[in-house]
């Protein structure tokens, strides 16, 4: 068979368009495809929820790809290892309570299992605004990341969602938009993002999980975004808190939100 370039082009356009059309209305929109967002999406999809991940970069996995300073090994504690065990990611004990895993295996395995569970990933997409009705976030306004990067005057599109997970890491990109443009108070001491503090691995790992919660009507924070929102420190290249945060936010959504 002789391959036809136009048929290849049509296949890509048609299949992607079908996928995007199907996910213009979702149960949960996860913004940020790092470890917390991927883990959350997996557990939500396994529970039968319609989940879309919007990632501004071409690659998925956030900071986990590079381990620490581009040494692509990650460290997790005992509790974090239990989450990796769910995904069949191999770990090795380094010292009592410390386990290492290959960063590439961890990212690719978790990502694959999230997609196979039913989550859909849309990469190279930026969330530039939110949709608000009666004080609750009910949708996201999306555009291509290269459009935002080049400053082109191209109008975005919108998707509707029952709830949003901001797992965009240090930048808390969804919360930044809400704080700047919406008349919505965040559930923090000041009603605004408190910002992340300097590195403190032990405290940050605990607070990442503690700070994983609903931060305003319809919006939850997970991973480093949770610490950045509530003023917790950063944790550096240990990822157990990220994994546990993703699992916790999925459990919170399933318990709290009505998907009838």
Buried (B, 14 or more C-beta within 10 A) or exposed (E): EEEEEEEEEEEEEEEEEEEBEEBBEBBBBBBBBBBBBBBBBBBBBBBEBBBBBBBBBEEBBBBBBBBBEEEBBBBBBEBBBBBBEBBEBEBEEEEEEBBBBBBBBBBBBBBEBBBEBBBBBBBBBBBBBBBBEEEBBBBBBBBBBEBBEEEEEEEBEEBEBBBBBBBBBBBBBBBBBBBEEBEBBBBBEEEEBBEBBEEBBEBBBBBBBBBBBBBBBBBBBBBBBBBBBBBBBBBBBBBBBBBBBBBBBBBBBBEEBEEE
